């Protein structure tokens, strides 16, 4: 029997993009939601939207840096004081920085790991004692389709997302013994403020390859959030939002060498198009 819909939820990265869409969708369904992010104005605006979506809910907004373990423990305590208990923990914090291995700074590699990977670790560890004590609940770690197959310009970003997969797989077994489910969601390219910032300084070859890819459509946050909530009650560990995501996942796992070859073809095609434009 699938679990009942969550009555309470805590979401990191909950004030923009997929996280905000998830927060509002959960509130509309009747859940009480606490969102976590760093920007106070975005927190205030999202909290107001949550209260409008579900006036009877016990909503909250917590300012914290997910890269700071102590800050996340304090955030967990604050969230639990508002919600009482957490049915659904969504680790959704993250950002992207595209660039080749040679071009990126040392700080870029470290910050991507601090936010994207350790941000999830810190959040889980802050709430784990509460969820284990309850003996139920769901923890969802949001990763990326770039944790299925990494491509040109995403070595640092994909490394931080691949790390989430390994963490989530082990955590799944650890917490299943305590009645807590752990799941992994792999969103596709999504039209978010983060994507807009990422595209500002993305390498030209990287951007051209994405624009010319048959399997890299950009999707709306609401569409991705709807797919997330449809997948959540089921028993599958891996979740993806769209048919193209499913196809990428299927190809990478069943035909890995062919998938790499296809990706190489897209890279070479993108370079030729740039050369014709005089940008190669």
DRENDO-1510 file (C-alpha; in Angstrom, 1 decimal, always signed):
<recs>
REC; n; res; u; v; w
REC; 1; UNK; +0.0; +0.0; +0.0 .
REC; 2; UNK; +1.5; +3.4; -1.0 .
REC; 3; UNK; +2.0; +5.9; +1.9 .
REC; 4; UNK; -0.6; +8.5; +2.6 .
REC; 5; UNK; +0.0; +12.0; +1.1 .
REC; 6; UNK; +2.5; +14.0; +3.2 .
REC; 7; UNK; +0.9; +16.3; +5.7 .
REC; 8; UNK; +4.2; +18.2; +6.4 .
REC; 9; UNK; +7.2; +18.9; +4.3 .
REC; 10; UNK; +10.6; +20.6; +4.5 .
REC; 11; UNK; +12.2; +21.7; +1.2 .
REC; 12; UNK; +15.7; +23.2; +0.7 .
REC; 13; UNK; +16.0; +25.4; -2.3 .
REC; 14; UNK; +12.3; +26.0; -1.9 .
REC; 15; UNK; +12.0; +29.6; -3.0 .
REC; 16; UNK; +12.7; +29.3; -6.8 .
REC; 17; UNK; +12.4; +26.8; -9.7 .
REC; 18; UNK; +11.4; +23.2; -9.0 .
REC; 19; UNK; +11.5; +23.7; -5.2 .
REC; 20; UNK; +9.1; +26.6; -5.2 .
REC; 21; UNK; +6.7; +24.7; -7.5 .
REC; 22; UNK; +6.9; +21.7; -5.2 .
REC; 23; UNK; +6.2; +23.8; -2.1 .
REC; 24; UNK; +3.1; +25.5; -3.6 .
REC; 25; UNK; +1.8; +22.2; -5.1 .
REC; 26; UNK; +2.1; +20.5; -1.7 .
REC; 27; UNK; +0.5; +23.5; +0.1 .
REC; 28; UNK; -2.4; +23.4; -2.4 .
REC; 29; UNK; -2.8; +19.7; -1.6 .
REC; 30; UNK; -3.3; +20.6; +2.1 .
REC; 31; UNK; +0.2; +20.1; +3.4 .
REC; 32; UNK; +2.1; +22.4; +5.8 .
REC; 33; UNK; +5.4; +23.4; +4.2 .
REC; 34; UNK; +8.6; +24.9; +5.5 .
REC; 35; UNK; +11.0; +26.2; +2.8 .
REC; 36; UNK; +14.7; +26.8; +3.3 .
REC; 37; UNK; +17.0; +29.1; +1.3 .
REC; 38; UNK; +19.4; +32.0; +1.9 .
REC; 39; UNK; +17.7; +35.0; +0.3 .
REC; 40; UNK; +15.3; +36.6; +2.8 .
REC; 41; UNK; +13.1; +38.5; +0.3 .
REC; 42; UNK; +12.5; +35.2; -1.7 .
REC; 43; UNK; +11.7; +33.4; +1.6 .
REC; 44; UNK; +9.2; +36.1; +2.6 .
REC; 45; UNK; +7.5; +36.0; -0.8 .
REC; 46; UNK; +7.3; +32.2; -0.9 .
REC; 47; UNK; +5.9; +32.1; +2.6 .
REC; 48; UNK; +3.2; +34.6; +1.7 .
REC; 49; UNK; +2.3; +32.4; -1.4 .
REC; 50; UNK; +2.2; +29.3; +0.8 .
REC; 51; UNK; -0.2; +30.9; +3.2 .
REC; 52; UNK; -2.4; +32.0; +0.3 .
REC; 53; UNK; -2.4; +28.5; -1.1 .
REC; 54; UNK; -3.2; +26.8; +2.1 .
REC; 55; UNK; -4.4; +29.3; +4.8 .
REC; 56; UNK; -4.9; +26.6; +7.4 .
REC; 57; UNK; -1.4; +25.2; +7.1 .
REC; 58; UNK; +1.5; +25.8; +9.5 .
REC; 59; UNK; +4.0; +27.2; +7.1 .
REC; 60; UNK; +7.4; +28.6; +7.6 .
REC; 61; UNK; +10.5; +30.0; +5.9 .
REC; 62; UNK; +14.0; +29.4; +7.3 .
REC; 63; UNK; +17.1; +31.2; +6.2 .
REC; 64; UNK; +20.2; +28.9; +6.2 .
REC; 65; UNK; +23.2; +27.9; +4.1 .
REC; 66; UNK; +22.9; +24.2; +3.4 .
REC; 67; UNK; +26.7; +24.0; +3.2 .
REC; 68; UNK; +26.9; +24.7; +6.9 .
REC; 69; UNK; +26.1; +21.6; +9.1 .
REC; 70; UNK; +25.5; +23.6; +12.2 .
REC; 71; UNK; +23.1; +26.0; +10.3 .
REC; 72; UNK; +21.2; +23.0; +9.0 .
REC; 73; UNK; +20.8; +21.5; +12.5 .
REC; 74; UNK; +19.4; +24.8; +13.6 .
REC; 75; UNK; +17.1; +25.0; +10.6 .
REC; 76; UNK; +15.8; +21.5; +11.4 .
REC; 77; UNK; +15.0; +22.5; +14.9 .
REC; 78; UNK; +13.2; +25.6; +13.7 .
REC; 79; UNK; +11.3; +23.6; +11.1 .
REC; 80; UNK; +10.2; +21.0; +13.7 .
REC; 81; UNK; +9.0; +23.7; +16.1 .
REC; 82; UNK; +6.7; +24.9; +13.3 .
REC; 83; UNK; +5.6; +21.6; +11.8 .
REC; 84; UNK; +5.8; +19.3; +14.8 .
REC; 85; UNK; +7.0; +16.5; +12.6 .
REC; 86; UNK; +8.2; +16.0; +9.0 .
REC; 87; UNK; +6.6; +13.5; +6.7 .
REC; 88; UNK; +8.5; +14.5; +3.6 .
REC; 89; UNK; +12.1; +15.9; +3.4 .
REC; 90; UNK; +13.1; +17.2; +0.0 .
REC; 91; UNK; +16.8; +18.0; -0.5 .
REC; 92; UNK; +16.6; +20.3; -3.5 .
REC; 93; UNK; +19.4; +22.8; -3.0 .
REC; 94; UNK; +21.9; +23.2; -5.8 .
REC; 95; UNK; +23.3; +25.3; -8.6 .
REC; 96; UNK; +25.2; +24.8; -11.8 .
REC; 97; UNK; +28.5; +26.1; -13.1 .
REC; 98; UNK; +29.5; +25.0; -16.5 .
REC; 99; UNK; +33.0; +25.1; -17.8 .
REC; 100; UNK; +35.8; +22.8; -18.8 .
REC; 101; UNK; +38.1; +21.2; -16.3 .
REC; 102; UNK; +41.0; +23.5; -17.4 .
REC; 103; UNK; +38.9; +26.7; -17.3 .
REC; 104; UNK; +37.1; +26.4; -13.9 .
REC; 105; UNK; +38.7; +27.6; -10.7 .
REC; 106; UNK; +39.5; +25.4; -7.8 .
REC; 107; UNK; +36.8; +27.3; -5.9 .
REC; 108; UNK; +34.2; +26.3; -8.4 .
REC; 109; UNK; +34.8; +22.6; -7.9 .
REC; 110; UNK; +34.7; +23.0; -4.1 .
REC; 111; UNK; +31.6; +25.2; -4.0 .
REC; 112; UNK; +29.7; +22.8; -6.2 .
REC; 113; UNK; +30.4; +19.9; -3.9 .
REC; 114; UNK; +29.7; +22.0; -0.8 .
REC; 115; UNK; +26.2; +23.1; -2.0 .
REC; 116; UNK; +25.1; +20.3; -4.3 .
REC; 117; UNK; +26.5; +17.3; -2.4 .
REC; 118; UNK; +27.3; +18.3; +1.1 .
REC; 119; UNK; +24.1; +20.4; +1.2 .
REC; 120; UNK; +22.1; +17.2; +0.8 .
REC; 121; UNK; +24.3; +15.4; +3.3 .
REC; 122; UNK; +23.9; +18.1; +5.9 .
REC; 123; UNK; +20.2; +18.3; +5.5 .
REC; 124; UNK; +19.7; +14.6; +5.8 .
REC; 125; UNK; +21.9; +14.4; +8.9 .
REC; 126; UNK; +20.0; +17.2; +10.5 .
REC; 127; UNK; +16.6; +15.5; +10.1 .
REC; 128; UNK; +17.7; +11.9; +10.3 .
REC; 129; UNK; +17.3; +11.4; +14.1 .
REC; 130; UNK; +13.8; +12.8; +14.0 .
REC; 131; UNK; +12.7; +10.6; +11.1 .
REC; 132; UNK; +14.3; +7.5; +12.5 .
REC; 133; UNK; +12.6; +8.1; +15.8 .
REC; 134; UNK; +9.2; +8.4; +14.0 .
REC; 135; UNK; +9.9; +5.2; +12.0 .
REC; 136; UNK; +8.3; +6.6; +8.9 .
REC; 137; UNK; +8.5; +9.3; +6.3 .
REC; 138; UNK; +10.1; +10.0; +2.9 .
REC; 139; UNK; +13.5; +11.6; +2.1 .
REC; 140; UNK; +13.9; +12.6; -1.5 .
REC; 141; UNK; +17.3; +13.7; -2.8 .
REC; 142; UNK; +17.0; +15.8; -6.0 .
REC; 143; UNK; +19.9; +15.2; -8.4 .
REC; 144; UNK; +20.0; +15.8; -12.1 .
REC; 145; UNK; +19.9; +13.9; -15.4 .
REC; 146; UNK; +23.5; +15.0; -15.6 .
REC; 147; UNK; +24.1; +12.4; -12.9 .
REC; 148; UNK; +23.1; +9.8; -15.5 .
REC; 149; UNK; +25.4; +10.9; -18.3 .
REC; 150; UNK; +27.9; +13.7; -18.0 .
REC; 151; UNK; +28.9; +15.7; -21.1 .
REC; 152; UNK; +31.3; +18.5; -22.2 .
REC; 153; UNK; +31.4; +21.4; -19.8 .
REC; 154; UNK; +29.8; +19.7; -16.8 .
REC; 155; UNK; +32.6; +17.7; -15.2 .
REC; 156; UNK; +32.5; +19.6; -11.9 .
REC; 157; UNK; +28.7; +19.9; -11.8 .
REC; 158; UNK; +28.1; +16.3; -12.7 .
REC; 159; UNK; +30.6; +15.0; -10.2 .
REC; 160; UNK; +28.6; +16.7; -7.4 .
REC; 161; UNK; +25.4; +15.2; -8.8 .
REC; 162; UNK; +26.8; +11.7; -9.3 .
REC; 163; UNK; +28.0; +11.8; -5.6 .
REC; 164; UNK; +24.3; +12.3; -4.6 .
REC; 165; UNK; +23.4; +9.0; -6.3 .
REC; 166; UNK; +26.0; +7.0; -4.4 .
REC; 167; UNK; +25.0; +8.6; -1.1 .
REC; 168; UNK; +21.3; +8.0; -1.8 .
REC; 169; UNK; +21.7; +4.4; -2.7 .
REC; 170; UNK; +23.5; +3.6; +0.6 .
REC; 171; UNK; +21.2; +5.8; +2.7 .
REC; 172; UNK; +18.2; +4.0; +1.2 .
REC; 173; UNK; +19.4; +0.7; +2.7 .
REC; 174; UNK; +20.4; +2.2; +6.0 .
REC; 175; UNK; +17.0; +3.9; +6.6 .
REC; 176; UNK; +14.8; +1.2; +5.2 .
REC; 177; UNK; +15.6; -0.7; +8.3 .
REC; 178; UNK; +14.0; +2.1; +10.3 .
REC; 179; UNK; +10.9; +2.5; +8.2 .
REC; 180; UNK; +12.0; +5.6; +6.3 .
REC; 181; UNK; +12.0; +5.6; +2.5 .
REC; 182; UNK; +14.8; +7.2; +0.5 .
REC; 183; UNK; +14.2; +8.1; -3.1 .
REC; 184; UNK; +16.2; +9.8; -5.9 .
REC; 185; UNK; +14.7; +12.3; -8.4 .
REC; 186; UNK; +16.5; +13.2; -11.6 .
REC; 187; UNK; +15.0; +16.4; -13.1 .
REC; 188; UNK; +15.7; +17.4; -16.7 .
REC; 189; UNK; +16.8; +20.8; -18.0 .
REC; 190; UNK; +14.3; +23.1; -16.3 .
REC; 191; UNK; +13.4; +26.7; -17.0 .
REC; 192; UNK; +14.5; +28.3; -13.7 .
REC; 193; UNK; +16.4; +31.4; -12.6 .
REC; 194; UNK; +19.3; +29.1; -11.9 .
REC; 195; UNK; +19.4; +28.0; -15.6 .
REC; 196; UNK; +19.3; +31.7; -16.7 .
REC; 197; UNK; +22.3; +32.5; -14.5 .
REC; 198; UNK; +24.1; +29.4; -15.7 .
REC; 199; UNK; +23.6; +30.3; -19.4 .
REC; 200; UNK; +25.2; +33.7; -18.9 .
REC; 201; UNK; +28.8; +32.4; -18.9 .
REC; 202; UNK; +28.4; +28.9; -20.3 .
REC; 203; UNK; +31.0; +27.9; -22.8 .
REC; 204; UNK; +29.7; +28.4; -26.4 .
REC; 205; UNK; +30.3; +24.8; -27.4 .
REC; 206; UNK; +28.4; +23.6; -24.3 .
REC; 207; UNK; +25.5; +25.8; -25.1 .
REC; 208; UNK; +25.5; +24.9; -28.8 .
REC; 209; UNK; +25.5; +21.2; -28.0 .
REC; 210; UNK; +22.5; +21.6; -25.7 .
REC; 211; UNK; +20.6; +23.7; -28.2 .
REC; 212; UNK; +21.1; +21.1; -30.9 .
REC; 213; UNK; +20.4; +18.0; -28.8 .
REC; 214; UNK; +17.3; +16.0; -29.7 .
REC; 215; UNK; +17.1; +14.9; -26.0 .
REC; 216; UNK; +17.6; +18.1; -24.2 .
REC; 217; UNK; +14.2; +19.9; -24.2 .
REC; 218; UNK; +13.7; +22.6; -21.5 .
REC; 219; UNK; +10.7; +21.9; -19.2 .
REC; 220; UNK; +8.7; +24.2; -16.9 .
REC; 221; UNK; +9.2; +23.8; -13.1 .
REC; 222; UNK; +5.4; +23.2; -12.7 .
REC; 223; UNK; +5.6; +20.2; -15.1 .
REC; 224; UNK; +8.6; +18.8; -13.3 .
REC; 225; UNK; +6.9; +19.3; -9.9 .
REC; 226; UNK; +3.8; +17.5; -11.1 .
REC; 227; UNK; +5.8; +14.6; -12.3 .
REC; 228; UNK; +7.6; +14.5; -9.0 .
REC; 229; UNK; +4.4; +14.3; -7.0 .
REC; 230; UNK; +2.9; +11.6; -9.2 .
REC; 231; UNK; +6.1; +9.5; -8.8 .
REC; 232; UNK; +6.5; +10.1; -5.0 .
REC; 233; UNK; +3.9; +7.6; -3.7 .
REC; 234; UNK; +5.1; +4.7; -5.7 .
REC; 235; UNK; +7.9; +2.2; -4.9 .
REC; 236; UNK; +10.5; +3.2; -7.5 .
REC; 237; UNK; +13.7; +4.6; -6.1 .
REC; 238; UNK; +14.6; +6.5; -9.3 .
REC; 239; UNK; +12.3; +9.2; -10.5 .
REC; 240; UNK; +12.3; +11.2; -13.8 .
REC; 241; UNK; +9.9; +13.7; -15.1 .
REC; 242; UNK; +9.6; +13.3; -18.8 .
REC; 243; UNK; +9.8; +10.8; -21.7 .
REC; 244; UNK; +13.2; +12.2; -22.8 .
REC; 245; UNK; +14.5; +11.7; -19.3 .
REC; 246; UNK; +13.3; +8.1; -19.3 .
REC; 247; UNK; +14.9; +7.5; -22.6 .
REC; 248; UNK; +18.3; +9.0; -21.5 .
REC; 249; UNK; +18.1; +6.9; -18.3 .
REC; 250; UNK; +17.3; +3.7; -20.2 .
REC; 251; UNK; +20.0; +4.2; -22.8 .
REC; 252; UNK; +22.7; +5.1; -20.3 .
REC; 253; UNK; +22.0; +2.1; -18.2 .
REC; 254; UNK; +21.4; -0.5; -20.9 .
REC; 255; UNK; +23.5; +0.7; -23.8 .
REC; 256; UNK; +26.3; +2.8; -22.1 .
REC; 257; UNK; +28.8; +2.7; -24.9 .
REC; 258; UNK; +26.2; +3.5; -27.6 .
REC; 259; UNK; +25.1; +6.4; -25.4 .
REC; 260; UNK; +28.6; +7.8; -25.2 .
REC; 261; UNK; +29.0; +7.5; -28.9 .
REC; 262; UNK; +25.7; +9.4; -29.5 .
REC; 263; UNK; +26.9; +12.1; -27.1 .
REC; 264; UNK; +30.2; +12.3; -29.0 .
REC; 265; UNK; +28.3; +12.8; -32.2 .
REC; 266; UNK; +26.3; +15.7; -30.7 .
REC; 267; UNK; +29.6; +17.3; -29.5 .
REC; 268; UNK; +31.2; +17.1; -32.9 .
REC; 269; UNK; +28.1; +18.3; -34.6 .
REC; 270; UNK; +27.9; +21.3; -32.2 .
REC; 271; UNK; +31.6; +22.2; -32.9 .
REC; 272; UNK; +30.9; +22.1; -36.7 .
REC; 273; UNK; +27.9; +24.4; -36.3 .
REC; 274; UNK; +30.0; +26.9; -34.3 .
REC; 275; UNK; +32.8; +26.8; -36.9 .
REC; 276; UNK; +30.2; +27.7; -39.6 .
REC; 277; UNK; +29.0; +30.6; -37.4 .
REC; 278; UNK; +32.6; +31.8; -37.1 .
REC; 279; UNK; +32.7; +31.0; -33.3 .
REC; 280; UNK; +34.6; +27.8; -33.3 .
</recs>
